[in-house]
Amino acid sequence: MLDIYKPDRLDWMYCTNESQLTELRKRNIKFSLAINPQIPDSGEYTVNGRIKDIEGNKLKAPWMQNWEQKNPYWGCVNNPIFQKLFIKKTHQIIDLGAYGVFVDDSRLNEQAIDWGGCMCEFCIPGFTKYMHENYPGKVETDFDYRNFLMENGIKKESFIKKINIPFWSEYKDYQENSVIRFLERWKKDAKIYSANKIVFLTNNYKGKWSNIYKQFEVGIAEVPANGLKQKFIVDGIEQARQLNKKQFYTFSSDSDADNVEAVLDMYLLGTTLVIPWDVYVDLKSRKKPTRYYGEPDIYSPIYNAIRENTVIETVNKKNNYNFSQTKSETSSARIGSKENKIASSKIVKYEFQDSTNINTVLVEKEIFKIIYPKNKSKITVDSQSQTRINVYGKLLVIKYEN
């Protein structure tokens, strides 16, 4: 796949296999290696240094509940065991020659608040100190938040139902500050260990740049399957620009049409979508993560064109093109030399609102190649100067050749 796509770099990769990393070095492909809250502390298992709920049970992420894995439990940033594990793993990543370290799920304790954690033996006294320093006189000297909640009838189910929980806003602030302090210390250590040659990356869901995500230089945002046309994509790109950060995206969908559209849309917006190969897909009913493997025959021509700075255009009803309803069951688009001269080596993405019937594009005096969908397109030559392309679906992508 490296030889097919010729990527600039590999990010968000879990790998410690020296022979595989050597293959990257041979091709001069730089790589970042990933680390997450589930670093094992006992062989391959997550036993010590973990986030705990109000009953003292270790917690795992809601989307991982059905995953069959040995290390499901998240570590706590206030626990010294996890702190040492995180630094040790980061040193390993640096020693393997990674240009960057990618923190997967970097919100850590702050995110676990929504699941009822962390209330371990380090977080609870830490919160007492936080309350005394920031809200003097609001709680007693020996205040124990976990006992306080239990005495007031709060159970672990209370956090799932999101009922009113006393001091919850203050506890959210405390855990956010805990994560930021942890990341600041961790980054300082990593910079020293790497002689200041390491880059910090994270997955910032939907392209958000919260106080925690701002600790990183590069964000790769997961876009949900129904989020391709949402305003948050443009907002995330603009906010990253203002913060002097880099923002890229990955698309959580197994639809070929939507992925093709996402690749082209991101490029038009001035950013990049992770190549749709071995990409995480968020499906609710699963026992392990589902991956999308897009066909290289579809995506390779697109990325080659992007690499060559090929012009990419979108044609839809909002553009100044001649879309006419020739038949009740057919919508048409015409593009030709008189209406809009197609430049050499140009990709045009045709978007149709009616995806249930045949859509037609008439091409005049052009040499072209259909990139998508190859198996759902039918070409008919109407005359010496005109070619009719009938396609089922909402999307047609054509590359116009020299």
N, C-alpha and C positions, 0 to 999 in steps of 0.2 A: 504493500500500500504506500510506503514511503516513496518507492520508485515511480509509482503511478502518479501520485499527487505532488511530489516534490515540495513538501511544506517548508516554511521558513523555520518552524520550531514545533515542538510538542509540549503541550501544557496539560496540567491536571492529570498527570500520569502517576500511577502507583507501580513502581518498578525498582527492584534492587538487584536485578539480574545483570551482572557485569557484561556477559556476552551480548545481551540485547542492547545495552547502552553503548557498547563498542560499535554496533551497527549504525547507531546514530552519529557517533563521532566520525566514522568513515565517510559519512555523507555530509559532514559539516552542519548537522542539524542540532541546534542548541535545544535544551530541554529543561523544564522545571519538573520537580518531583513533589508529590502531594503528601500531606500530613493531615490528620483529622482528629476529632475528639475521642476516637476509639482505639488509640494506640494500646496494644496489649501490654500488660505488666507482669503476667505470669504465663510464660510460654506464648501460646497463641490466644490466651484468654484475657478478658477484662475483669479483674477481681478487685484490685485495690485502687484507691485514689479516685473513686467514681462519684458522680452526681447522685444524690439520694433524695427521695420524696419525704413527705411528712412522717411516713411510717418507717423510714429507714431503708426502703427498698431502692436498689439501683435502677436508674432510668435509661431507657433507650428512646430514640426519636419515634414519633407516631408513624411516620412513613416506613420505618424499619421493623414494625411490630411482627410482620409475617416473614421477614427475611430469615433464612436459615444460615446463620453465621456464628462463628466462635467468639467474636468480639463485638457484641452489640451495644455495650454500655459506655456512655459518654464519661469522660474525665472531668473533674472539677478544677477550675483554674486556681482555687484557693487552697487546694490540697498539695503539699510539698512533693508527694509521690508523683502526681501527674505533672507537676511543673518540671521535675527532673527528667521524666520520660519524654516530654515534649522537646526539651533542649537537646537531649541525647539523640533523638530521632532527627532533629534538624541538623546536628553535626554530621550525622551519617549522610544526609542528603547533600550537604556541602562537599563532603569527602568524595562522593560519587561523581562530582563534576557538574552538578546542576547549576544553571545560570540563575535559577530562582527557586524559592520554596512556595508551594501553593497550599494555602490553608483551606481545606474543605470544611464547610460549616463553621466559619470563624466566629460566629456569634456566641458559641459555647454556652456558658452559664446564662447569659442574657436571653438566649433562645429557649433554654430549658425552663425558664420561669413559667412559660405557657403550659408546661406539663406538670407544674407543681414542684419544681426544684430550683436550686439545690438547697437542701436543709441539712447539710452534713455537719460534722463536729468542728469544721473550720469556718463555714459560712455563717453559722448562727452567732458565735461570739464576734465575728467580724461585723455583722450587722448591728449588734449592740453598740460596738465602738462607733460605727458610722452614725447611728442615731444620736449618741451623746455629743458627737462633734458637730453635727449638722442641725440637730433639733434638740438643743439642751433643755432639759426639764420635761420633755414629752414622754419619756419612758423611765422606769426605775433603774437604779444602778445595776441590779442583777437580772435585768430583763432578758428573757429567753424566748425568742420569737416562736420557735417550734412549739414549746410548751404552751405559750400564750394562745396560739391558734387552736391547739387541741382542746384546751380548756374552754374555748369559745365555740366548740362543736364543729370546727373545720376539719374535714377529712380529705383524702386524696381525690375523691369524686368531686369535691367542691371546685377544684381547679379545672376539671374537665367541663363542668357546667358554667364556669366563669361567674359564680355568684360573688357578692360583695365580700371581699377579704380584707380585714383591717391591715393598715400599713403596707398594702400591696404596691402602691405607687412608689413609696419610699424604698421598698425592697427591690423593685425593678431598677431604680436609679443606682442602688448599691451594687447590684450584680453587673450592670453595664459598666460602672466604674471599675469593678473588679476585673472584668475582661480587658478593658483598655489598659489598666496598669500591668496586667499580665503580658499583654502583647507588646507594650513598650519595653519591658524588661527583656522579653524574649528577642525582640528585634535588636536591641542593643548588644546582647550576647552574640547573635548571629552575625552582626556586622563586624564585631571584633574577631570572631572565629574565621570569617571569610575574608578578612582584610578589606572589608567594605565593598565586596564584589558580588553581593547577593541581592536579588530583586524579590519583593514580597507581593504575592498574588493571592486572590481569593475569589470565591463565587459569591457575587452580590446579587441576590435574587431580584429579578426584574430591573436590574441596573440601579438599585438604590445606593446612595452614598451616606449611610448613617454614620454616627460618630465612631462606631467600631470599624466599619468598612473603610473609613478615611485613614485608618492605620496602614493601609495597603496602597501600592502604587498602580496595580493593574487589577481590574475587575472583569470577570467573565460571568455574565448574567444569564441565568436560566430563564428562558421565555416559555411560559406554559403553552400548550397546544392551541388554546383559544386566544392567545395574546399577541398574535403577529401584527395586527393593525392597531394596537393600543398606543396611546399617546406616551406612555411611560418609557417607550423605547427611545423616542426623540428626546424626551426630558433627561433620560439617563446619559445619553451621549453629550448633551449640552452641559449638564452638571459636571461630568467628568472633565470636559474641556476647561471649564471655569476653575476646577480644582487642580488642574495640571495632572490629571490621571489619565490612564488609558482604559477604554471601555470596549469590550468585545462581548459576543453573545453565543449561546448555544440554544438550540431549539428542541424542546421536549415533545416531539411528535414522531410518529412512525408513518406519516403520510408523505408519499413521494412528492405530490403536487405542492403541499404546504412547505416542505423542505426546500424545493427548488425556488419557490417564491421567496422564502426567507433568505436564502443565499443572495439572491439578486437585490432584494429590498435593502438588506444591510449594507451591501456595497454602495447602493445609491445614496444611502444615508451617511456614508463616509466612515463606516466601520466594517467589521468582518464577522462572519458567522463561522464557528468551529466547523471544520469539514465534517459532513454528516456520515461519519464512519465510526462505529462503536460508540454511539452517543446515548446517554441515559434518557430513557423515556419513562414518564411518570404515569404508570398504570396502577389502578387501585387494587386489583385482585392479583396478587403475585406473591410468591415465596422467595423470590430473589429479584434483583434489579433487572429490568428489561432493557435491551440495547437495540438501537436502530443501525442497520448496516445498509446504507444507500448504495445503489449500483454505481460503480465507477464510470460506466459508460454514460451515465446521466451527468454526473458532477464533474468529472475530469475535464470535459471541454469547457465547462463554465469557469472553473478555477484557472485553467490555462489562459482563457480569454481575459480574466481579471488580472492575471500576472502580466499580460501583454498590454495592459491599459486599454483594452477594447472598450469602445463606447457601448453603454447599456441604456436602453430606453424602455419605458413602460407605455403601452397603448391600452387605454380603456375609455369608457364613455366620458370621462372628465377631461380627456385630452382633445386637441383640435384635429381629430381624425374623423373620417367619414364612416361612422357606424350607422348602418341602415337596417331596418327590419324588412328583409326581402320576402320572408315567408313567416307565417305565424309560429312555426316551430324552429325557425333558424335565425340566429343573430349573426351579422356579418361585419367584417372589418376590411377595408381596402387600403392598401399602402402601395404607392407607386411613385415613379419619377416625377410626375407632374404635381402630386400632392405633397410629398415629403421625400426628398432624395435620400436614399439609404446610403450612408457612407460605407466604405470598404471595411470589412471586419467589424461588424456591429452585431450585438445581440439585442433582440427585441422581445420583450415579454408582453404577450397579449393576455389581458384579463377580461373574462366574460362574466356577466352577472347571472346568466342562465347556464347552470352546470348540468341540467338534466336532459338537454337535447343537443342536436348537432349545432356547433358553431363553425362559422366559415370565415376564412381569411383569403382575400384575393391578392396575389403578389404579381407585380408587373415588372418584367425585364430585369429580374434579379436572380443571381445564383445563390442558393441557400441550402442550409442543412437543418433539419429538425432535431433539436436537442431533447425536447420533451413535449408531449408523450409519444415516444416512437411507436408503441404498440397500439395506440388509440387514434392514430392520425391516418388519413387517407388523402393522397395527392391525386388530383385530376387536372390534366392540362386542357384548358378551355380553348386556347388559341396559341399562336406563336409568341404572343407577347404577354400572356396571362396564365397564371397557375392558381388553381383553386385548392385550398387545403381545408378539409372537413375534419373536425376534431370533436370528440365527446369530452366534456369536462369544462372546468372553469379556466384552464390555463394552457397556453401554447407558447413555447419558447423556440425561437428560430435564430440561427446565426447566419448572417448574410456574409458571403465570402467575397474575395476580390474577383 
